[in-house]
């Protein structure tokens, strides 16, 4: 896996995941929608941690600076 995410992309994903997590655990978002968003937040954290987004790969998108 060649990294394809830049630092700004990673930072935005981490911030979004933290916000989603906070909203879920304060019961602002609940139910099936809340669980789906929590799973999305987990994916954001995972992809940010490894600097690779599998959805970028088929389209040859990279937000990483050369």
GUKEVEX-802883 format. One record per atom (N, C-alpha, C, O): atom name; x negated, y negated, z; residue number from 1. Coordinates in Angstrom, 1 decimal, m for minus. Last residue first. Example, Ala and Ser with C-alpha at 12.3 -4.5 7.8 and 13.67 -1.06 7.14 Angstrom:
GUKEVEX-802883
+-------+--------+--------+--------+-----+
! atomo !     xx !     yy !     zz ! num !
+-------+--------+--------+--------+-----+
!     N !  m12.8 !    2.2 !    7.1 !   2 !
!    CA !  m13.7 !    1.1 !    7.1 !   2 !
!     C !  m12.9 !    0.0 !    7.9 !   2 !
!     O !  m13.4 !   m1.1 !    8.0 !   2 !
!     N !  m13.2 !    5.7 !    7.8 !   1 !
!    CA !  m12.3 !    4.5 !    7.8 !   1 !
!     C !  m13.2 !    3.3 !    7.8 !   1 !
!     O !  m14.2 !    3.3 !    8.5 !   1 !
+-------+--------+--------+--------+-----+
This chain:
GUKEVEX-802883
+-------+--------+--------+--------+-----+
! atomo !     xx !     yy !     zz ! num !
+-------+--------+--------+--------+-----+
!     N !   m4.0 !  m15.6 !   m3.5 !  66 !
!    CA !   m5.2 !  m14.9 !   m4.1 !  66 !
!     C !   m6.5 !  m15.2 !   m3.4 !  66 !
!     O !   m7.5 !  m14.6 !   m3.7 !  66 !
!     N !   m1.5 !  m15.4 !   m1.0 !  65 !
!    CA !   m2.4 !  m16.2 !   m1.8 !  65 !
!     C !   m3.6 !  m15.4 !   m2.3 !  65 !
!     O !   m4.1 !  m14.6 !   m1.5 !  65 !
!     N !    1.5 !  m13.6 !   m1.3 !  64 !
!    CA !    0.2 !  m13.7 !   m0.7 !  64 !
!     C !   m0.7 !  m14.5 !   m1.6 !  64 !
!     O !   m0.7 !  m14.4 !   m2.8 !  64 !
!     N !    3.8 !  m12.9 !   m2.3 !  63 !
!    CA !    3.7 !  m14.3 !   m1.7 !  63 !
!     C !    2.4 !  m14.5 !   m1.1 !  63 !
!     O !    2.2 !  m15.5 !   m0.4 !  63 !
!     N !    4.5 !  m11.2 !   m5.2 !  62 !
!    CA !    3.5 !  m11.3 !   m4.1 !  62 !
!     C !    3.6 !  m12.7 !   m3.6 !  62 !
!     O !    3.4 !  m13.7 !   m4.4 !  62 !
!     N !    6.2 !   m8.9 !   m7.2 !  61 !
!    CA !    6.2 !  m10.1 !   m6.5 !  61 !
!     C !    5.2 !  m10.1 !   m5.4 !  61 !
!     O !    5.0 !   m9.1 !   m4.7 !  61 !
!     N !    6.7 !   m6.7 !   m8.9 !  60 !
!    CA !    5.4 !   m7.2 !   m8.9 !  60 !
!     C !    5.4 !   m8.6 !   m8.3 !  60 !
!     O !    4.6 !   m9.5 !   m8.8 !  60 !
!     N !    9.0 !   m5.3 !   m8.6 !  59 !
!    CA !    9.1 !   m6.6 !   m9.4 !  59 !
!     C !    7.8 !   m7.3 !   m9.5 !  59 !
!     O !    7.6 !   m8.4 !  m10.1 !  59 !
!     N !    8.4 !   m3.2 !   m7.0 !  58 !
!    CA !    8.8 !   m2.9 !   m8.3 !  58 !
!     C !    8.9 !   m4.2 !   m9.2 !  58 !
!     O !    8.7 !   m4.0 !  m10.5 !  58 !
!     N !    7.5 !   m4.7 !   m4.5 !  57 !
!    CA !    6.6 !   m3.9 !   m5.4 !  57 !
!     C !    7.2 !   m3.7 !   m6.8 !  57 !
!     O !    6.4 !   m3.9 !   m7.7 !  57 !
!     N !    9.5 !   m6.0 !   m3.0 !  56 !
!    CA !    8.6 !   m6.8 !   m3.9 !  56 !
!     C !    7.9 !   m6.0 !   m4.9 !  56 !
!     O !    7.6 !   m6.4 !   m6.0 !  56 !
!     N !   10.5 !   m4.0 !   m1.5 !  55 !
!    CA !   11.4 !   m4.5 !   m2.5 !  55 !
!     C !   10.6 !   m5.5 !   m3.4 !  55 !
!     O !   11.0 !   m5.7 !   m4.6 !  55 !
!     N !    8.5 !   m3.4 !    0.4 !  54 !
!    CA !    8.8 !   m2.4 !   m0.7 !  54 !
!     C !    9.7 !   m3.0 !   m1.8 !  54 !
!     O !    9.6 !   m2.5 !   m2.9 !  54 !
!     N !    6.2 !   m5.5 !    1.5 !  53 !
!    CA !    7.6 !   m5.4 !    1.4 !  53 !
!     C !    7.9 !   m4.5 !    0.2 !  53 !
!     O !    7.5 !   m4.8 !   m1.0 !  53 !
!     N !    3.7 !   m5.7 !    3.9 !  52 !
!    CA !    4.1 !   m5.1 !    2.7 !  52 !
!     C !    5.6 !   m5.0 !    2.6 !  52 !
!     O !    6.2 !   m4.5 !    3.6 !  52 !
!     N !    2.5 !   m6.2 !    6.4 !  51 !
!    CA !    2.3 !   m7.1 !    5.3 !  51 !
!     C !    2.7 !   m6.6 !    3.9 !  51 !
!     O !    2.1 !   m6.9 !    2.9 !  51 !
!     N !    3.1 !   m4.8 !    8.6 !  50 !
!    CA !    2.2 !   m4.1 !    7.7 !  50 !
!     C !    1.9 !   m5.0 !    6.5 !  50 !
!     O !    1.2 !   m4.6 !    5.6 !  50 !
!     N !    4.8 !   m6.6 !   10.0 !  49 !
!    CA !    3.6 !   m5.9 !   10.7 !  49 !
!     C !    2.6 !   m5.3 !    9.7 !  49 !
!     O !    1.4 !   m5.4 !   10.0 !  49 !
!     N !    6.8 !   m7.1 !    8.3 !  48 !
!    CA !    5.9 !   m8.2 !    8.7 !  48 !
!     C !    4.6 !   m7.6 !    9.3 !  48 !
!     O !    3.5 !   m8.1 !    9.1 !  48 !
!     N !    8.1 !   m4.7 !    8.2 !  47 !
!    CA !    7.4 !   m5.2 !    7.0 !  47 !
!     C !    6.5 !   m6.3 !    7.3 !  47 !
!     O !    5.4 !   m6.4 !    6.6 !  47 !
!     N !    9.0 !   m4.6 !   10.9 !  46 !
!    CA !    8.1 !   m3.6 !   10.4 !  46 !
!     C !    7.4 !   m4.1 !    9.1 !  46 !
!     O !    6.2 !   m3.9 !    9.0 !  46 !
!     N !   10.6 !   m6.9 !   11.1 !  45 !
!    CA !    9.5 !   m6.8 !   12.0 !  45 !
!     C !    8.5 !   m5.7 !   11.4 !  45 !
!     O !    7.3 !   m5.9 !   11.4 !  45 !
!     N !   12.6 !   m6.2 !    9.1 !  44 !
!    CA !   11.8 !   m7.5 !    9.0 !  44 !
!     C !   10.5 !   m7.4 !    9.9 !  44 !
!     O !    9.4 !   m7.7 !    9.4 !  44 !
!     N !   13.7 !   m3.9 !   10.3 !  43 !
!    CA !   13.0 !   m3.8 !    9.0 !  43 !
!     C !   12.1 !   m5.1 !    8.8 !  43 !
!     O !   11.0 !   m4.9 !    8.3 !  43 !
!     N !   14.8 !   m5.1 !   12.5 !  42 !
!    CA !   13.8 !   m4.1 !   12.7 !  42 !
!     C !   13.0 !   m3.9 !   11.4 !  42 !
!     O !   11.8 !   m3.8 !   11.5 !  42 !
!     N !   16.8 !   m6.7 !   11.3 !  41 !
!    CA !   15.7 !   m7.3 !   12.1 !  41 !
!     C !   14.5 !   m6.4 !   12.3 !  41 !
!     O !   13.4 !   m6.8 !   12.2 !  41 !
!     N !   18.4 !   m4.7 !   10.3 !  40 !
!    CA !   17.7 !   m5.6 !    9.3 !  40 !
!     C !   16.5 !   m6.3 !   10.1 !  40 !
!     O !   15.5 !   m6.4 !    9.5 !  40 !
!     N !   19.4 !   m3.7 !   12.7 !  39 !
!    CA !   18.6 !   m2.8 !   11.8 !  39 !
!     C !   17.8 !   m3.6 !   10.8 !  39 !
!     O !   16.6 !   m3.4 !   10.6 !  39 !
!     N !   20.9 !   m5.9 !   13.4 !  38 !
!    CA !   19.8 !   m5.5 !   14.3 !  38 !
!     C !   18.8 !   m4.5 !   13.5 !  38 !
!     O !   17.6 !   m4.6 !   13.7 !  38 !
!     N !   22.8 !   m6.0 !   11.4 !  37 !
!    CA !   21.8 !   m7.1 !   11.5 !  37 !
!     C !   20.6 !   m6.7 !   12.4 !  37 !
!     O !   19.5 !   m7.1 !   12.1 !  37 !
!     N !   24.1 !   m3.6 !   12.2 !  36 !
!    CA !   23.5 !   m3.7 !   10.8 !  36 !
!     C !   22.4 !   m4.8 !   10.8 !  36 !
!     O !   21.4 !   m4.7 !   10.3 !  36 !
!     N !   25.1 !   m4.3 !   14.7 !  35 !
!    CA !   24.1 !   m3.2 !   14.6 !  35 !
!     C !   23.4 !   m3.3 !   13.2 !  35 !
!     O !   22.2 !   m3.0 !   13.1 !  35 !
!     N !   26.8 !   m6.4 !   14.0 !  34 !
!    CA !   25.7 !   m6.6 !   14.9 !  34 !
!     C !   24.6 !   m5.6 !   14.8 !  34 !
!     O !   23.5 !   m5.9 !   14.7 !  34 !
!     N !   28.7 !   m5.0 !   12.5 !  33 !
!    CA !   27.9 !   m6.1 !   11.8 !  33 !
!     C !   26.7 !   m6.4 !   12.7 !  33 !
!     O !   25.6 !   m6.6 !   12.1 !  33 !
!     N !   29.8 !   m3.3 !   14.4 !  32 !
!    CA !   29.1 !   m2.7 !   13.3 !  32 !
!     C !   28.2 !   m3.8 !   12.6 !  32 !
!     O !   27.0 !   m3.5 !   12.2 !  32 !
!     N !   29.5 !   m5.3 !   17.4 !  31 !
!    CA !   30.1 !   m4.3 !   16.5 !  31 !
!     C !   29.2 !   m3.8 !   15.5 !  31 !
!     O !   28.0 !   m3.9 !   15.6 !  31 !
!     N !   28.4 !   m8.8 !   17.5 !  30 !
!    CA !   28.7 !   m7.4 !   18.1 !  30 !
!     C !   29.2 !   m6.5 !   17.0 !  30 !
!     O !   29.4 !   m6.9 !   15.9 !  30 !
!     N !   26.7 !  m11.7 !   18.4 !  29 !
!    CA !   27.1 !  m10.8 !   17.3 !  29 !
!     C !   27.3 !   m9.4 !   17.8 !  29 !
!     O !   26.4 !   m8.9 !   18.6 !  29 !
!     N !   26.5 !  m12.4 !   21.0 !  28 !
!    CA !   27.1 !  m13.4 !   20.1 !  28 !
!     C !   27.5 !  m12.6 !   18.8 !  28 !
!     O !   28.5 !  m13.0 !   18.2 !  28 !
!     N !   25.2 !  m10.9 !   23.0 !  27 !
!    CA !   26.6 !  m10.5 !   22.6 !  27 !
!     C !   27.3 !  m11.6 !   21.7 !  27 !
!     O !   28.5 !  m11.7 !   21.7 !  27 !
!     N !   22.6 !  m11.2 !   23.4 !  26 !
!    CA !   23.5 !  m12.1 !   24.2 !  26 !
!     C !   25.0 !  m11.9 !   23.8 !  26 !
!     O !   25.8 !  m12.7 !   24.2 !  26 !
!     N !   21.6 !   m9.4 !   21.6 !  25 !
!    CA !   21.5 !   m9.1 !   23.0 !  25 !
!     C !   22.2 !  m10.1 !   23.9 !  25 !
!     O !   22.4 !   m9.8 !   25.1 !  25 !
!     N !   22.1 !  m10.7 !   19.1 !  24 !
!    CA !   22.7 !   m9.4 !   19.4 !  24 !
!     C !   22.7 !   m9.1 !   20.9 !  24 !
!     O !   23.7 !   m8.7 !   21.5 !  24 !
!     N !   20.6 !  m13.1 !   19.3 !  23 !
!    CA !   22.1 !  m13.1 !   19.1 !  23 !
!     C !   22.7 !  m11.8 !   19.5 !  23 !
!     O !   23.8 !  m11.8 !   20.0 !  23 !
!     N !   18.0 !  m11.9 !   19.6 !  22 !
!    CA !   18.6 !  m12.8 !   20.6 !  22 !
!     C !   20.1 !  m12.9 !   20.5 !  22 !
!     O !   20.8 !  m12.8 !   21.5 !  22 !
!     N !   17.8 !  m10.7 !   17.0 !  21 !
!    CA !   17.7 !   m9.9 !   18.3 !  21 !
!     C !   18.3 !  m10.7 !   19.5 !  21 !
!     O !   19.1 !  m10.1 !   20.3 !  21 !
!     N !   17.9 !  m12.9 !   15.4 !  20 !
!    CA !   18.9 !  m11.9 !   15.3 !  20 !
!     C !   19.0 !  m11.0 !   16.5 !  20 !
!     O !   20.0 !  m10.7 !   17.1 !  20 !
!     N !   15.6 !  m14.2 !   16.2 !  19 !
!    CA !   16.9 !  m14.9 !   16.3 !  19 !
!     C !   18.0 !  m13.9 !   16.3 !  19 !
!     O !   18.9 !  m13.9 !   17.1 !  19 !
!     N !   13.6 !  m12.3 !   15.5 !  18 !
!    CA !   13.8 !  m12.7 !   16.9 !  18 !
!     C !   15.1 !  m13.4 !   17.1 !  18 !
!     O !   15.8 !  m13.1 !   18.1 !  18 !
!     N !   14.0 !  m12.2 !   12.7 !  17 !
!    CA !   14.2 !  m11.0 !   13.5 !  17 !
!     C !   14.4 !  m11.4 !   15.0 !  17 !
!     O !   15.3 !  m10.8 !   15.7 !  17 !
!     N !   13.2 !  m14.9 !   12.0 !  16 !
!    CA !   14.6 !  m14.4 !   11.7 !  16 !
!     C !   14.9 !  m13.2 !   12.6 !  16 !
!     O !   16.0 !  m13.0 !   13.1 !  16 !
!     N !   10.5 !  m14.8 !   12.8 !  15 !
!    CA !   11.5 !  m15.7 !   13.4 !  15 !
!     C !   12.9 !  m15.3 !   13.2 !  15 !
!     O !   13.7 !  m15.3 !   14.2 !  15 !
!     N !    9.6 !  m12.8 !   11.0 !  14 !
!    CA !    9.5 !  m12.6 !   12.4 !  14 !
!     C !   10.5 !  m13.5 !   13.2 !  14 !
!     O !   11.1 !  m13.1 !   14.1 !  14 !
!     N !   10.1 !  m14.1 !    8.5 !  13 !
!    CA !   10.8 !  m12.8 !    8.8 !  13 !
!     C !   10.7 !  m12.5 !   10.3 !  13 !
!     O !   11.7 !  m12.0 !   10.9 !  13 !
!     N !    8.4 !  m16.3 !    8.7 !  12 !
!    CA !    9.9 !  m16.5 !    8.5 !  12 !
!     C !   10.6 !  m15.2 !    8.9 !  12 !
!     O !   11.7 !  m15.3 !    9.6 !  12 !
!     N !    5.9 !  m15.0 !    8.8 !  11 !
!    CA !    6.4 !  m15.8 !    9.9 !  11 !
!     C !    7.9 !  m16.0 !    9.9 !  11 !
!     O !    8.6 !  m16.0 !   10.9 !  11 !
!     N !    5.8 !  m13.8 !    6.3 !  10 !
!    CA !    5.8 !  m13.0 !    7.5 !  10 !
!     C !    6.3 !  m13.8 !    8.7 !  10 !
!     O !    7.1 !  m13.2 !    9.5 !  10 !
!     N !    5.8 !  m16.1 !    4.6 !   9 !
!    CA !    6.8 !  m15.1 !    4.5 !   9 !
!     C !    6.9 !  m14.2 !    5.7 !   9 !
!     O !    8.0 !  m13.9 !    6.2 !   9 !
!     N !    3.4 !  m17.2 !    5.5 !   8 !
!    CA !    4.6 !  m18.0 !    5.6 !   8 !
!     C !    5.8 !  m17.0 !    5.6 !   8 !
!     O !    6.7 !  m17.1 !    6.4 !   8 !
!     N !    1.4 !  m15.3 !    4.7 !   7 !
!    CA !    1.7 !  m15.6 !    6.2 !   7 !
!     C !    3.0 !  m16.4 !    6.4 !   7 !
!     O !    3.6 !  m16.1 !    7.4 !   7 !
!     N !    2.6 !  m13.1 !    2.2 !   6 !
!    CA !    1.8 !  m14.1 !    2.7 !   6 !
!     C !    2.2 !  m14.4 !    4.1 !   6 !
!     O !    3.2 !  m13.9 !    4.7 !   6 !
!     N !    2.6 !   m9.7 !    1.1 !   5 !
!    CA !    3.4 !  m10.8 !    1.8 !   5 !
!     C !    2.4 !  m11.8 !    2.4 !   5 !
!     O !    1.4 !  m11.4 !    3.0 !   5 !
!     N !    1.5 !   m7.5 !    0.1 !   4 !
!    CA !    2.1 !   m8.4 !   m0.9 !   4 !
!     C !    2.9 !   m9.5 !   m0.2 !   4 !
!     O !    3.7 !  m10.2 !   m0.8 !   4 !
!     N !   m1.2 !   m5.1 !    0.4 !   3 !
!    CA !   m0.3 !   m6.2 !    1.0 !   3 !
!     C !    0.2 !   m7.1 !    0.0 !   3 !
!     O !   m0.5 !   m7.6 !   m0.9 !   3 !
!     N !   m0.8 !   m2.0 !   m1.0 !   2 !
!    CA !   m1.5 !   m3.2 !   m1.1 !   2 !
!     C !   m0.6 !   m4.3 !   m0.5 !   2 !
!     O !    0.5 !   m4.5 !   m0.9 !   2 !
!     N !   m0.8 !    1.2 !    0.0 !   1 !
!    CA !    0.0 !    0.0 !    0.0 !   1 !
!     C !   m0.9 !   m1.2 !    0.0 !   1 !
!     O !   m1.6 !   m1.5 !    1.0 !   1 !
+-------+--------+--------+--------+-----+
